[in-house]
Amino acid sequence: MIKAADLPETIAVFPLPGALLLPRSRLPLHIFEPRYLQMFDDALKTHGRIIGMVQPNPMRGKKDALHHIGCAGRITQFSETEDGRYLITLTGISRFRVIEEVTGFSPYRKCNVDWAGFDRDLGNAESDPRFDRDALMRLLEKYFAARGLSTDWDTLTDADDELLVNSLSMLLDFDPEDKQALLEAPSLPTRRETLVTLIEFALRGGNSEEMMQ
């Protein structure tokens, strides 16, 4: 387990809209652009093998602006294709705040970051004592039916609270700003409440009409 003292002050960042990484969760990525291939190769040479996932923030009005909060992951699996691409898995370590972007000769982006305030991310899995799993499952059934999707319901039923909430937060098709809200939720219960609100909103068709029955 990585300790707070092991986290670097400067990390490579991968600005990818809609891609959400959460602590203790796994995010598969397909790396093929030359600058990100270089980022991956460089990260493998470091002790922590850390890459920061952070979403672009078009609302800040500046080209290539980033959201202030992202999540760092450790490269835990990778394979190389015959044509030089990489299929990698990042396992979430901790969220961070972007202090400033580092300028230099690197083909990919780097940021000085602050890990303070996210100590809980480095601990054990969070619990959610007030989690009504049956209610969430009923809501998910409506959501998947409305979109003609299928899933492994046994796997969802057996998953622990954090794995279930975080996996749904990462996998469901929400807008980037909604993904950012899920990332910034201060606790698992808050993330679960946000997730439920987003699913209900999607079932209404994105407006204030009655939720689909």
C-alpha positions as CSV (number, residue, x, y, z in Angstrom):
1,M,0.0,0.0,0.0
2,I,1.3,3.4,-1.0
3,K,1.8,5.9,1.9
4,A,1.2,9.7,1.7
5,A,5.0,10.2,2.0
6,D,5.6,8.1,-1.1
7,L,3.4,10.3,-3.3
8,P,5.4,12.6,-5.6
9,E,4.9,16.4,-5.9
10,T,4.9,16.3,-9.7
11,I,3.1,13.7,-11.8
12,A,2.3,13.1,-15.4
13,V,-1.4,13.8,-16.2
14,F,-3.6,12.2,-18.8
15,P,-6.5,14.7,-19.6
16,L,-9.3,12.5,-20.9
17,P,-12.9,13.7,-21.0
18,G,-15.4,11.3,-19.4
19,A,-12.7,8.9,-18.0
20,L,-13.2,8.5,-14.3
21,L,-10.7,6.9,-11.9
22,L,-11.5,6.4,-8.2
23,P,-9.4,5.2,-5.3
24,R,-9.1,1.4,-5.1
25,S,-10.9,1.1,-8.5
26,R,-9.4,-0.1,-11.8
27,L,-9.5,1.8,-15.1
28,P,-8.5,0.1,-18.3
29,L,-6.9,2.4,-20.9
30,H,-5.8,2.0,-24.5
31,I,-2.6,4.0,-25.1
32,F,-1.7,4.8,-28.7
33,E,-0.8,8.5,-29.2
34,P,3.0,9.0,-29.3
35,R,3.0,11.5,-26.4
36,Y,1.1,9.1,-24.2
37,L,3.2,6.2,-25.2
38,Q,6.2,8.2,-24.0
39,M,4.3,9.1,-20.8
40,F,3.7,5.4,-20.2
41,D,7.3,4.4,-20.8
42,D,8.5,7.2,-18.5
43,A,6.0,6.2,-15.7
44,L,7.3,2.6,-15.8
45,K,10.7,3.8,-14.9
46,T,9.6,5.5,-11.7
47,H,9.2,3.8,-8.4
48,G,5.4,4.5,-8.1
49,R,4.5,4.0,-11.7
50,I,1.9,6.8,-11.2
51,I,-0.2,8.6,-13.8
52,G,-2.8,11.2,-12.9
53,M,-6.2,11.1,-14.6
54,V,-7.8,14.6,-14.8
55,Q,-10.6,15.9,-16.9
56,P,-10.4,18.9,-19.2
57,N,-12.5,21.8,-18.0
58,P,-14.0,23.8,-20.8
59,M,-16.0,25.9,-18.4
60,R,-12.9,27.7,-17.2
61,G,-12.7,29.5,-20.6
62,K,-9.1,28.7,-21.3
63,K,-7.9,26.3,-24.0
64,D,-6.6,23.1,-22.5
65,A,-7.7,24.1,-18.9
66,L,-8.0,21.3,-16.5
67,H,-10.3,20.6,-13.5
68,H,-8.6,21.3,-10.2
69,I,-9.2,17.7,-8.8
70,G,-8.1,14.5,-10.4
71,C,-7.2,11.0,-9.3
72,A,-3.8,9.3,-9.6
73,G,-3.4,5.6,-10.4
74,R,-0.6,3.1,-10.4
75,I,0.1,1.0,-13.5
76,T,-0.8,-2.5,-12.3
77,Q,-1.2,-4.3,-15.6
78,F,-0.1,-3.8,-19.2
79,S,0.3,-5.6,-22.4
80,E,1.8,-4.4,-25.7
81,T,0.2,-5.0,-29.1
82,E,2.2,-6.0,-32.2
83,D,1.8,-2.5,-33.6
84,G,3.2,-0.8,-30.5
85,R,0.1,0.2,-28.6
86,Y,-0.5,-0.5,-24.9
87,L,-3.5,-1.9,-23.1
88,I,-3.0,-0.8,-19.5
89,T,-4.8,-0.9,-16.1
90,L,-4.6,1.9,-13.6
91,T,-5.5,1.1,-10.0
92,G,-6.7,4.3,-8.2
93,I,-4.5,5.5,-5.4
94,S,-5.6,8.9,-4.3
95,R,-7.2,12.1,-5.5
96,F,-5.2,15.2,-5.8
97,R,-5.6,19.0,-6.4
98,V,-3.7,20.6,-9.3
99,I,-1.5,23.4,-8.1
100,E,0.0,24.4,-11.4
101,E,1.0,22.9,-14.7
102,V,4.7,22.3,-15.2
103,T,6.2,23.7,-18.4
104,G,9.1,22.0,-20.1
105,F,10.2,19.8,-22.9
106,S,8.0,16.8,-22.1
107,P,5.6,15.9,-24.9
108,Y,2.9,15.1,-22.3
109,R,1.5,17.3,-19.6
110,K,2.8,17.4,-16.0
111,C,1.4,19.1,-12.9
112,N,2.5,20.0,-9.4
113,V,-0.2,18.5,-7.2
114,D,-1.3,18.6,-3.6
115,W,-2.5,15.4,-1.9
116,A,-3.7,17.0,1.3
117,G,-7.3,16.4,2.3
118,F,-7.6,13.0,0.6
119,D,-6.1,10.8,3.4
120,R,-9.1,8.6,3.3
121,D,-8.3,7.5,-0.2
122,L,-5.1,5.8,1.0
123,G,-7.0,3.7,3.6
124,N,-9.3,0.7,3.5
125,A,-12.5,0.5,1.5
126,E,-15.2,2.8,2.7
127,S,-18.6,1.6,3.9
128,D,-22.0,3.1,3.5
129,P,-24.3,2.1,6.5
130,R,-27.4,3.7,5.1
131,F,-27.0,2.1,1.6
132,D,-30.3,0.7,0.4
133,R,-29.0,-1.8,-2.1
134,D,-32.4,-3.2,-3.1
135,A,-33.6,0.3,-4.0
136,L,-30.5,0.9,-6.1
137,M,-31.0,-2.4,-7.9
138,R,-34.6,-1.5,-8.8
139,L,-33.4,1.8,-10.1
140,L,-30.7,0.2,-12.2
141,E,-33.1,-2.3,-13.7
142,K,-35.2,0.7,-15.0
143,Y,-32.0,2.4,-16.2
144,F,-30.7,-0.6,-18.1
145,A,-34.1,-1.5,-19.5
146,A,-34.6,2.1,-20.8
147,R,-31.3,1.9,-22.7
148,G,-31.6,-1.7,-23.9
149,L,-28.5,-2.7,-21.9
150,S,-27.7,-6.0,-20.0
151,T,-25.4,-6.7,-17.2
152,D,-24.3,-9.5,-14.8
153,W,-26.8,-8.9,-12.0
154,D,-25.2,-11.6,-9.8
155,T,-21.8,-9.7,-9.9
156,L,-23.5,-6.4,-9.0
157,T,-25.4,-8.1,-6.1
158,D,-22.3,-9.7,-4.7
159,A,-20.1,-6.6,-4.9
160,D,-19.3,-4.7,-1.7
161,D,-20.7,-1.2,-1.2
162,E,-17.6,0.7,-2.4
163,L,-16.9,-1.5,-5.4
164,L,-20.5,-1.3,-6.5
165,V,-20.9,2.4,-6.2
166,N,-17.5,3.2,-7.7
167,S,-17.8,0.8,-10.6
168,L,-21.2,2.2,-11.6
169,S,-19.8,5.8,-11.2
170,M,-17.0,4.9,-13.6
171,L,-18.9,2.8,-16.1
172,L,-22.3,4.5,-16.6
173,D,-22.6,6.9,-19.5
174,F,-22.8,10.3,-17.7
175,D,-21.5,13.6,-19.0
176,P,-18.0,14.6,-18.1
177,E,-19.2,17.2,-15.6
178,D,-21.3,14.6,-13.9
179,K,-18.3,12.3,-13.7
180,Q,-16.4,15.2,-12.1
181,A,-19.1,15.6,-9.5
182,L,-18.8,11.8,-8.6
183,L,-15.0,12.2,-8.4
184,E,-15.3,15.2,-6.0
185,A,-17.8,13.6,-3.7
186,P,-16.2,13.7,-0.2
187,S,-17.4,10.3,0.9
188,L,-18.9,7.1,-0.3
189,P,-22.4,7.9,0.9
190,T,-22.2,11.3,-0.9
191,R,-21.1,9.6,-4.1
192,R,-23.9,7.1,-3.8
193,E,-26.4,9.9,-3.3
194,T,-25.0,11.7,-6.3
195,L,-25.1,8.5,-8.4
196,V,-28.7,7.9,-7.6
197,T,-29.6,11.5,-8.5
198,L,-27.9,11.2,-11.8
199,I,-29.6,7.9,-12.7
200,E,-33.0,9.4,-11.7
201,F,-32.3,12.5,-13.8
202,A,-31.3,10.3,-16.8
203,L,-34.5,8.3,-16.5
204,R,-36.5,11.5,-16.6
205,G,-34.8,12.2,-20.0
206,G,-32.7,15.0,-18.5
207,N,-35.6,17.2,-17.5
208,S,-38.1,17.6,-14.7
209,E,-40.8,15.3,-16.1
210,E,-41.9,12.4,-14.0
211,M,-39.5,9.5,-13.8
212,M,-40.2,6.7,-16.2
213,Q,-42.2,3.9,-14.6
